[in-house]
Amino acid sequence: MSACAKFLAMVLVLGFGGSSAVTASHPVPKDRAALTNRDWLPHVVSKIAPLEWWSVASSSSDLRREDFPSDFEYELARADTSFPRFCFSLFRPKPQQMDSLIAAVSAYKSDVNWVMEDDCIVAMPAMPDFTTPPITPDEQEKLQAMLYKVTHPDAEFVKRALADAAKLAAYIEDRLNLSGKPSLDFNPQWLTREGLAASRGQFEDYWEPGSWTVFLARKPQEYAGKSEPTSARDRPLAMGIVGYEIDALFNELSPGWEAFQGEGPVIPAYPLLSRFSDMAADALYEPQEVDSLLNECLQTQARVKDPQAIRVLDNMIRIARWAQKLKVGIYFGAPAP
């Protein structure tokens, strides 16, 4: 999605208050004899891991709020004009599984150009192959025409791309050795405190990106400046911290916390968690602060009830315990402006 579309979506979300809600789950299509072109991608991708949420859209009229986990994702989808697209979230897949899926989409070749864009597999017209940047008027005109088609897909292209989606799904199924494997169902009970805790091993990484990326570093301040490992124990994690989940946590712990932005922690009882009050700022924890951060998370986990707050704390606790085990600090990298 373009930077402009993301900015527009963020403005819209702020206007709606940035609230989030548990999505209504709908089953993935499983009867191969009855699959339509729209069904093939969710049918195959759900063989990798359960689809926590998903949406297939050939136009903006197909978008439904209940198919997205938050107002933020829904407004992002509404701001994007690229169609057709399959947007989804696998429930805590292994990082290697996501890498394999991304590689498979990238390797697929046809007259429809499929790309992985954030949480979506998106169809775009095949772009002209310029050996050098387009400099002649004819080349520039051709490029502009193709760019227009990307953001204004016509009915003929959408129909052709949906038909090609079945071929892309078959390619993914074969490349990832998914043939004969069942499509996996998502169980909403996995989003409870107990379900999240049991979803993966304590020191097992999984793909769940967020607004803040995570890097375990012996010297997090040094890593923040150089983006280079600071010890042999340093490592990135594929799990992240989601902004609207932090908002849900803070809203439950201290309603109206936004009014206390400025000097000191926004939630005095939780000074370390308060470092996440600014989504545009990194949050750093030195090795000697990790125990205290973990204690704040554990104390908080016992009192919160909001599903999004429960989820972000599950990730925070896992990250803190991993840093504790490795005797390193934590660098939470804010999203790039």
Secondary structure, DSSP 8 states (H G I E B T S, - for coil): --HHHHHHHHHHHHHHT--B-----------GGG--TTTHHHHHHTTTS-EEEEEEESSGGG--GGGSSBHHHHHHHHH----SEEEEEESS--HHHHHHHHHHHHH--SSEEEEEETTEEEEEE-----SS---SHHHHHHHHHHHHHHHS--HHHHHHHHHHHHHHHHHHHHHTT-TT-------GGGGSHHHHHHHS-TT----B--SEEEEEESSHHHHHHH-S--STT-EEEEEEE-HHHHHHHHHHHSTTGGGG-SSS-SSTT-TTGGGGS-TTS-EEE-GGGHHHHHHHHHHHHTT---HHHHHHHHHHHHHHHHHHHHT-EEEEE----
